[in-house]
Amino acid sequence: MACLHDHECGDHNCAADWSLYNHIDIPKVVALNESVAGSVKSVFKSWDQRLETSGV
């Protein structure tokens, strides 16, 4: 499978490159009606940590 860039995706994980995580300002994230203040910040994870459930 060829990507629109300069490598084969079989050799590279392209999903991390397209993640919006890098554009989220985590310290400024807020949610209304949180049962635990600040807990919404644990929802956002980097691609490498997406499957980790500790700390949630």
C-alpha positions in Angstrom: 0.0 0.0 0.0 1.5 3.4 -1.0 0.8 6.6 0.9 0.7 10.1 -0.4 4.1 10.7 1.1 7.7 9.4 0.7 7.4 5.9 2.3 5.5 2.7 2.3 3.0 2.5 5.2 3.9 -1.1 5.8 7.2 0.2 7.2 5.7 3.1 9.1 2.6 3.7 11.3 0.9 6.6 9.6 -2.0 6.8 12.1 0.2 8.7 14.6 1.1 11.2 11.9 -2.5 12.1 11.5 -3.5 12.3 15.1 -5.1 15.5 16.5 -3.5 14.8 19.8 -0.5 17.0 18.9 -2.9 20.0 18.5 -4.8 19.7 21.8 -3.7 22.1 24.5 -4.3 19.6 27.4 -3.7 22.0 30.3 -6.5 24.2 28.9 -9.1 21.3 28.4 -12.2 21.7 30.5 -15.5 19.9 30.8 -18.7 20.9 32.4 -20.2 18.7 35.1 -17.2 16.5 35.7 -17.7 14.3 38.7 -13.9 14.5 39.3 -12.3 17.8 38.5 -9.7 17.6 35.7 -10.6 14.0 34.8 -11.4 14.9 31.2 -7.7 15.4 30.5 -7.1 11.7 30.9 -9.4 11.0 27.9 -6.8 12.4 25.5 -3.8 10.2 24.9 -1.0 10.0 22.4 -1.2 7.3 19.8 1.4 5.1 21.7 -0.7 5.3 24.9 -4.2 4.9 23.3 -4.7 1.4 24.6 -3.5 2.0 28.2 -6.3 2.0 30.7 -4.3 2.9 33.8 -5.1 6.4 35.1 -8.5 6.5 33.6 
